[in-house]
């Protein structure tokens, strides 16, 4: 499962790129739920490297 680190700027780019809609943006941060299949699309898309396995 993918995790969000402290580099996240809440740009929400990962929310739209997730093929299984496992990522939700809240005012306080990004939440990745159990639907995550670990495909890495969000990791490759993130402009600041805020997502990791």
LOPA-965892 format. One record per residue: chain; x, y, z of N, C-alpha, C in turn. Coordinates in steps of 0.1 Angstrom, whole numbers, plus 5000, padded with zeros to 4 digits. Layout:
N
ATOM   cadena   n.east   n.north   n.up   ca.east   ca.north   ca.up   c.east   c.north   c.up
ATOM        A        X         Y      Z         X          Y       Z        X         Y      Z
...
This chain:
53
ATOM   cadena   n.east   n.north   n.up   ca.east   ca.north   ca.up   c.east   c.north   c.up
ATOM        A     5008      4988   5000      5000       5000    5000     5009      5012   5000
ATOM        A     5004      5023   4993      5012       5035    4992     5009      5044   5005
ATOM        A     5020      5051   5008      5019       5060    5020     5022      5074   5016
ATOM        A     5017      5084   5023      5020       5098    5021     5030      5103   5031
ATOM        A     5040      5110   5026      5050       5115    5036     5048      5130   5038
ATOM        A     5057      5136   5045      5056       5151    5049     5058      5160   5037
ATOM        A     5062      5156   5026      5064       5165    5014     5051      5169   5007
ATOM        A     5040      5162   5011      5027       5165    5004     5023      5179   5005
ATOM        A     5020      5185   4994      5015       5199    4993     5000      5200   4991
ATOM        A     4993      5189   4992      4979       5188    4990     4974      5193   4976
ATOM        A     4982      5190   4966      4979       5195    4952     4967      5186   4947
ATOM        A     4965      5175   4952      4954       5165    4948     4956      5159   4934
ATOM        A     4967      5160   4928      4970       5154    4916     4968      5139   4916
ATOM        A     4972      5133   4928      4971       5118    4929     4957      5114   4930
ATOM        A     4948      5122   4935      4934       5118    4936     4928      5115   4923
ATOM        A     4931      5123   4913      4925       5121    4900     4932      5110   4892
ATOM        A     4944      5107   4895      4952       5097    4887     4950      5083   4892
ATOM        A     4944      5081   4904      4942       5068    4910     4932      5060   4902
ATOM        A     4935      5048   4897      4926       5041    4889     4915      5034   4897
ATOM        A     4916      5033   4910      4906       5026    4918     4900      5035   4929
ATOM        A     4902      5048   4927      4896       5059    4936     4899      5056   4951
ATOM        A     4912      5052   4954      4916       5049    4967     4921      5061   4975
ATOM        A     4922      5073   4968      4928       5084    4975     4918      5096   4976
ATOM        A     4917      5101   4988      4908       5112    4992     4916      5123   4997
ATOM        A     4912      5135   4993      4918       5148    4998     4909      5154   5009
ATOM        A     4915      5156   5021      4909       5163    5031     4916      5176   5034
ATOM        A     4911      5185   5042      4918       5198    5045     4931      5195   5052
ATOM        A     4931      5184   5060      4943       5181    5068     4953      5172   5061
ATOM        A     4949      5166   5050      4959       5158    5043     4952      5148   5033
ATOM        A     4961      5139   5028      4956       5129    5018     4954      5116   5026
ATOM        A     4944      5109   5023      4941       5096    5029     4940      5086   5018
ATOM        A     4948      5075   5020      4948       5064    5010     4941      5052   5017
ATOM        A     4930      5047   5012      4923       5037    5018     4926      5023   5014
ATOM        A     4919      5013   5019      4922       4999    5016     4920      4994   5002
ATOM        A     4914      5003   4994      4912       4999    4979     4925      5000   4971
ATOM        A     4935      5007   4977      4948       5008    4970     4953      4995   4966
ATOM        A     4957      4994   4953      4962       4981    4948     4977      4982   4946
ATOM        A     4983      4993   4950      4998       4994    4949     5003      4995   4935
ATOM        A     4996      5001   4926      5000       5001    4912     5011      5012   4910
ATOM        A     5012      5022   4918      5023       5032    4917     5020      5043   4908
ATOM        A     5008      5044   4903      5005       5055    4894     5006      5069   4901
ATOM        A     5001      5069   4913      5002       5082    4921     5017      5085   4924
ATOM        A     5025      5075   4927      5039       5077    4930     5046      5084   4918
ATOM        A     5044      5078   4906      5050       5084    4894     5045      5098   4891
ATOM        A     5032      5101   4894      5026       5113    4891     5030      5125   4900
ATOM        A     5033      5122   4913      5035       5132    4923     5047      5141   4919
ATOM        A     5045      5154   4919      5056       5163    4915     5066      5165   4925
ATOM        A     5063      5162   4938      5073       5165    4949     5078      5152   4956
ATOM        A     5074      5140   4951      5078       5128    4957     5072      5125   4971
ATOM        A     5060      5129   4973      5053       5128    4986     5046      5114   4988
ATOM        A     5047      5106   4978      5041       5092    4979     5052      5082   4978
ATOM        A     5051      5071   4986      5061       5061    4986     5054      5047   4989
ATOM        A     5061      5037   4986      5056       5023    4989     5061      5019   5003
